[in-house]
Amino acid sequence: LGFNIEATSGTAKFLKENLVVSITSYEGEVIGMSLPDKIEYVVENTEPAVKGNTTNNARKDAYMENGLMVRVPLFIEQGEKIIVSTKDGEYDSRA
């Protein structure tokens, strides 16, 4: 199948190995892709929480196994599994 990056309209950033997606194609060309509403990722890299930072809804950058960057709560640590919403790319919960 050919792959038209415009057909993915931003969904390609959520792709990871062994993820099951629905592909729409026409004459051998991918014209659309549907993802699950939520996907589990492993946090590959994030800074440790800063002690004393108790601001409500304080967030930090975390990079997933596929390179996707997600803003996560301070308590999330490297190596943890989290759930990310594919609707908005936001942290949903711990896995």
Summary of the structure (lengths in Angstrom):
residues: 95
radius of gyration: 15.7
end to end distance: 33.1
largest distance: 57.6
contacts: 234
relative contact order: 0.22
helix: 8%
strand: 44%
